[in-house]
Amino acid sequence: MRKLFFCVILLTGAILLHACKKDQPKPDPTCSTSFSATVSVIVQTNCAYSGGCHGSGSTNAGGPFTSYALIAAKKDIIKGQVEAGIMPQGASLTAGDKAALIAWINCGAPNN
């Protein structure tokens, strides 16, 4: 009788443990966008290149976008401008670049 009771307890514990594993949230795949590998490259190529609108010493409304801190501080403005297709002026981002920037901002603009 004790063996049966022990087996029931062990089986119940295994079922509960397995059920808890399924309840864990899966990481959001859209939050895998890296600032250093993706966002910084997009910004440097399209916005903050030497002589660009948001390069070093820029006096444009958004100011320079030459570091994580400067870009993250303007993330909401950048998102609105990119979504509206207003920026970058005189050019356009690819759909992939737009998606990457917006996903990064929606995930809290991590410094990764």
Buried (B, 14 or more C-beta within 10 A) or exposed (E): EEEEEEEEEEEEEEEEEEEEEEEEEEEEEEEEBBBEEBBBBBBBEBBBEEEBBBBEEBEEEBEBBBEBEBBBBBBEEBBEBBEEEEBBEEEEBEEEBBBBBBBBBBBEBEEB
